[in-house]
Amino acid sequence: MSTIASQFGMPEALKALGIKEINDGTSTGSNSFSSGEIIESYSPVDGQLIGKVKTTTAADYEKVMQSATAAFKSFRAMPAPQRGEIVRQFGNKLRELKEPLGKLVSYEMGKSLQEGYGEVQEMIDICDFAVGLSRQLNGQTIPSERPGHVMREQWHSIGVVGIISAFNFPVAVWAWNTALAWICGDVCVWKASEKAPLCSIACQNIIADILKANQLPEGISCIINGDYKVGEMMTTDVRIPLISATGSTRMGRIVGTTVAQRFGKSLLELGGNNAIIITPTADLKVVVPGAVFGAVGTAGQRCTSTRRLIIHESVYDKVRDAIVGAYGQLTIGNPLDQKNHIGPLIDTDAVNTYLAAIEKAKTEGGKVLVAGGVLSGEGYESGCYVKPAIIEAENHFEIVQHETFAPILYLMKYEGEVENAIEKQNGVAQGLSSAIMTNSMKEAEKFLSFAGSDCGIANVNIGTSGAEIGGAFGGEKETGGGRESGSDAWKVYMRRQTNTVNYSDQLPLAQGIKFDL
């Protein structure tokens, strides 16, 4: 273990989470090992090897699915409040292990330690939400047109839920899905990102202990590991009625098409190209922290990261100067050290994509306000640390229309009324998160109206990044249309059934049809 890892307690954190040098990448909670190839997990923080995970073979996958489908038959029969009790225990265990799990998230993925802790807190919060929801999976009674009849809706467990998660939120997105799926009576098979596999091992270890203590089947929570080929095992499997996939729009097109061909359901959380509109009445004390954190938090590797600032021409210079000045105060370095604002990108491939985007913006006519670049020297040995960049650009630039998963912020002007800014904001293929900074009620309401933001998330006087679990999370257009987490997102994990009961001694037909014998 490296000096940095030892200094910040990573060996102790890994031990607390049950992480050994080589871990099985295929698990239902047992100690059996996969026969697959080895994935080595290197930290972008210092470039050091953290651990090794074995990938899932076709034979391993079949064993996992047999375990999951068998577990579903008993788990769905368990009363929902009792399933909620399991989720409650899981949430409490996460409270106990918040520090080591948050450290692992930070070290394996590269986000700041506070963001690592925040991600685990999201897991805890969704568990709390799900526990309450376990007593509220309500259907409804519907008036029947026929005398002596009653109609109602009820919701049933759907089966095995397949979860494909991305590296940038290596634990929270899985928890968003599993906490709800479990209280709905479903079982889960999870393929985590091969760029952060140890986080999935840690989560599996935690829930496996809970299941064992409650004498429940291991197959309620399963993990598999590997690249896209392992994901294809799930997307083509008719035994999995729902695939929840988080990642790029390119990946989502493949997953959505494949699952639809077998008439399965997909919940897609894909790319974002999020903008903040800044109007003449905006308060700079709100604008600057909201825009800067949105752009550089998680080194710009959030699907809700702020990519574009659309600023009214009358305040453009003032806002630009304030944002540029704030960038000068940012510190970049080891994310486990809480004095640093920004950690590394996930790997050197991401660094190359970042550099190419900056060059592309220049060739299209962009003006660099804050230069980017790769940091080197002591503390930056992994080669994954970059400087956040700010570029004046136009919304129609090809590179601006594209989501770059890196800390690049594009500034652009709008003239006239707020409708012009909204048109620019909506003028991209993605539709995840959006925000407006204004003290005008009229502008705020226009932004939130049917003719306003076309995104799944629309905020007033807060940034685009970050979301509370109480609201449904997801977006429109090329973001995929899925919804996770709060509100009534639980319904995607269940199947709806309409019941009609005749309690009379007659058989009247619907629509007044007569059929006399």
Secondary structure in CASP SS format (residue, H / E / C, confidence):
PFRMAT SS
TARGET T0000
AUTHOR 0000-0000-0000
METHOD secondary structure of the structure
MODEL  1
M C 1.00
S C 1.00
T H 1.00
I H 1.00
A H 1.00
S H 1.00
Q H 1.00
F C 1.00
G C 1.00
M H 1.00
P H 1.00
E H 1.00
A H 1.00
L H 1.00
K H 1.00
A H 1.00
L C 1.00
G C 1.00
I C 1.00
K C 1.00
E C 1.00
I E 1.00
N E 1.00
D C 1.00
G C 1.00
T C 1.00
S E 1.00
T C 1.00
G C 1.00
S C 1.00
N C 1.00
S C 1.00
F C 1.00
S C 1.00
S C 1.00
G C 1.00
E C 1.00
I E 1.00
I E 1.00
E E 1.00
S E 1.00
Y E 1.00
S C 1.00
P C 1.00
V C 1.00
D C 1.00
G C 1.00
Q C 1.00
L E 1.00
I E 1.00
G E 1.00
K E 1.00
V E 1.00
K E 1.00
T C 1.00
T C 1.00
T C 1.00
A H 1.00
A H 1.00
D H 1.00
Y H 1.00
E H 1.00
K H 1.00
V H 1.00
M H 1.00
Q H 1.00
S H 1.00
A H 1.00
T H 1.00
A H 1.00
A H 1.00
F H 1.00
K H 1.00
S H 1.00
F H 1.00
R C 1.00
A C 1.00
M C 1.00
P C 1.00
A H 1.00
P H 1.00
Q H 1.00
R H 1.00
G H 1.00
E H 1.00
I H 1.00
V H 1.00
R H 1.00
Q H 1.00
F H 1.00
G H 1.00
N H 1.00
K H 1.00
L H 1.00
R H 1.00
E H 1.00
L C 1.00
K H 1.00
E H 1.00
P H 1.00
L H 1.00
G H 1.00
K H 1.00
L H 1.00
V H 1.00
S H 1.00
Y H 1.00
E H 1.00
M H 1.00
G C 1.00
K C 1.00
S C 1.00
L H 1.00
Q H 1.00
E H 1.00
G H 1.00
Y H 1.00
G H 1.00
E H 1.00
V H 1.00
Q H 1.00
E H 1.00
M H 1.00
I H 1.00
D H 1.00
I H 1.00
C H 1.00
D H 1.00
F H 1.00
A H 1.00
V H 1.00
G H 1.00
L H 1.00
S C 1.00
R C 1.00
Q C 1.00
L C 1.00
N C 1.00
G C 1.00
Q E 1.00
T E 1.00
I E 1.00
P C 1.00
S C 1.00
E C 1.00
R C 1.00
P C 1.00
G C 1.00
H E 1.00
V E 1.00
M E 1.00
R E 1.00
E E 1.00
Q E 1.00
W E 1.00
H E 1.00
S E 1.00
I C 1.00
G C 1.00
V E 1.00
V E 1.00
G E 1.00
I E 1.00
I E 1.00
S C 1.00
A C 1.00
F C 1.00
N C 1.00
F C 1.00
P C 1.00
V C 1.00
A H 1.00
V H 1.00
W H 1.00
A H 1.00
W H 1.00
N H 1.00
T H 1.00
A H 1.00
L H 1.00
A H 1.00
W H 1.00
I H 1.00
C C 1.00
G C 1.00
D C 1.00
V E 1.00
C E 1.00
V E 1.00
W E 1.00
K E 1.00
A C 1.00
S C 1.00
E C 1.00
K C 1.00
A C 1.00
P H 1.00
L H 1.00
C H 1.00
S H 1.00
I H 1.00
A H 1.00
C H 1.00
Q H 1.00
N H 1.00
I H 1.00
I H 1.00
A H 1.00
D H 1.00
I H 1.00
L H 1.00
K H 1.00
A H 1.00
N C 1.00
Q C 1.00
L C 1.00
P C 1.00
E H 1.00
G H 1.00
I H 1.00
S E 1.00
C E 1.00
I E 1.00
I E 1.00
N C 1.00
G C 1.00
D C 1.00
Y H 1.00
K H 1.00
V H 1.00
G H 1.00
E H 1.00
M H 1.00
M H 1.00
T H 1.00
T C 1.00
D C 1.00
V C 1.00
R C 1.00
I C 1.00
P C 1.00
L E 1.00
I E 1.00
S E 1.00
A E 1.00
T E 1.00
G C 1.00
S C 1.00
T H 1.00
R H 1.00
M H 1.00
G H 1.00
R H 1.00
I H 1.00
V H 1.00
G H 1.00
T H 1.00
T H 1.00
V H 1.00
A H 1.00
Q H 1.00
R C 1.00
F C 1.00
G C 1.00
K E 1.00
S E 1.00
L E 1.00
L E 1.00
E E 1.00
L C 1.00
G C 1.00
G C 1.00
N C 1.00
N E 1.00
A E 1.00
I E 1.00
I E 1.00
I E 1.00
T C 1.00
P C 1.00
T C 1.00
A C 1.00
D C 1.00
L H 1.00
K H 1.00
V H 1.00
V H 1.00
V H 1.00
P H 1.00
G H 1.00
A H 1.00
V H 1.00
F H 1.00
G H 1.00
A H 1.00
V H 1.00
G H 1.00
T H 1.00
A H 1.00
G H 1.00
Q C 1.00
R C 1.00
C C 1.00
T C 1.00
S C 1.00
T E 1.00
R E 1.00
R E 1.00
L E 1.00
I E 1.00
I E 1.00
H E 1.00
E C 1.00
S C 1.00
V C 1.00
Y H 1.00
D H 1.00
K H 1.00
V H 1.00
R H 1.00
D H 1.00
A H 1.00
I H 1.00
V H 1.00
G H 1.00
A H 1.00
Y H 1.00
G C 1.00
Q C 1.00
L C 1.00
T C 1.00
I E 1.00
G C 1.00
N C 1.00
P C 1.00
L C 1.00
D C 1.00
Q C 1.00
K C 1.00
N C 1.00
H C 1.00
I E 1.00
G C 1.00
P C 1.00
L C 1.00
I C 1.00
D C 1.00
T H 1.00
D H 1.00
A H 1.00
V H 1.00
N H 1.00
T H 1.00
Y H 1.00
L H 1.00
A H 1.00
A H 1.00
I H 1.00
E H 1.00
K H 1.00
A H 1.00
K H 1.00
T H 1.00
E C 1.00
G C 1.00
G C 1.00
K E 1.00
V E 1.00
L E 1.00
V E 1.00
A C 1.00
G C 1.00
G C 1.00
V E 1.00
L C 1.00
S C 1.00
G C 1.00
E C 1.00
G C 1.00
Y C 1.00
E C 1.00
S C 1.00
G C 1.00
C C 1.00
Y C 1.00
V E 1.00
K C 1.00
P C 1.00
A E 1.00
I E 1.00
I E 1.00
E E 1.00
A C 1.00
E C 1.00
N C 1.00
H C 1.00
F C 1.00
E H 1.00
I H 1.00
V H 1.00
Q H 1.00
H C 1.00
E C 1.00
T C 1.00
F C 1.00
A C 1.00
P C 1.00
I E 1.00
L E 1.00
Y E 1.00
L E 1.00
M E 1.00
K E 1.00
Y E 1.00
E C 1.00
G C 1.00
E C 1.00
V H 1.00
E H 1.00
N H 1.00
A H 1.00
I H 1.00
E H 1.00
K H 1.00
Q H 1.00
N H 1.00
G C 1.00
V C 1.00
A C 1.00
Q E 1.00
G E 1.00
L C 1.00
S E 1.00
S E 1.00
A E 1.00
I E 1.00
M E 1.00
T C 1.00
N C 1.00
S C 1.00
M H 1.00
K H 1.00
E H 1.00
A H 1.00
E H 1.00
K H 1.00
F H 1.00
L H 1.00
S C 1.00
F C 1.00
A C 1.00
G C 1.00
S C 1.00
D C 1.00
C C 1.00
G C 1.00
I E 1.00
A E 1.00
N E 1.00
V E 1.00
N C 1.00
I C 1.00
G C 1.00
T C 1.00
S C 1.00
G C 1.00
A C 1.00
E C 1.00
I C 1.00
G C 1.00
G C 1.00
A E 1.00
F E 1.00
G C 1.00
G C 1.00
E E 1.00
K E 1.00
E C 1.00
T C 1.00
G C 1.00
G C 1.00
G C 1.00
R C 1.00
E E 1.00
S E 1.00
G C 1.00
S C 1.00
D C 1.00
A H 1.00
W H 1.00
K H 1.00
V H 1.00
Y H 1.00
M E 1.00
R E 1.00
R E 1.00
Q E 1.00
T E 1.00
N E 1.00
T E 1.00
V E 1.00
N E 1.00
Y C 1.00
S C 1.00
D C 1.00
Q C 1.00
L C 1.00
P C 1.00
L C 1.00
A H 1.00
Q H 1.00
G H 1.00
I C 1.00
K C 1.00
F C 1.00
D C 1.00
L C 1.00
END
